[in-house]
Amino acid sequence: MSPLVATAQWQWIDQSGRRVFSDSAPPPEIPAKNILRQPSGSRGVALPAAAPASPTSAAAPQAAASAPRVSGQDNALQQRVRANAKAEEDKRKVEQESAVRQRAENCQTARRGIATFTSGQRVAIVNDKGEREVLDDAGRDRELGKLRVIEQSECGG
């Protein structure tokens, strides 16, 4: 039978002074000086520098020079933030282009309707009951007024 291998990669001293072993990072209220060990690939939490055994030890300056520097910036996070910002900007552009296309289509539809109502042809509409009604002059003027308001708002003038 083989012994169980612990997967705890983090080690810190909690606020009550107990030593804690875990596979997840310590809570934010734990100061960096209380973190004794962390996984080698983790970022954002700096380990306190180990005190050299003797001040004349030649290994201490070499260990300090080769220790990884933590910049406090996560490049992967920054890339995701930039990608999200770009995706939001692209989405906004698509929405704006769609709105411009829709306004142009509404403008064209209103102008066609105006041309129809001013042509002098008989115009019929379908009422609420689904019946076809031929418009009289007052009805034509009402519909023409509505179309002119749409043209004004959608065509810009």
Secondary structure, 3 states (H helix, E strand, C coil): CCCCCCCCCEEEECCCCCEEEECCCCCCCCCHHHEEECCCCCCCCCCCCCCCCCCCCCHHHHHHHHCCCCCCCCHHHHHHHHHHHHHHHHHHHHHHHHHHHHHHHHHHHHHHHHHHHHCCCCCEEECCCCCEEECCHHHHHHHHHHHHHHHHHHHCC
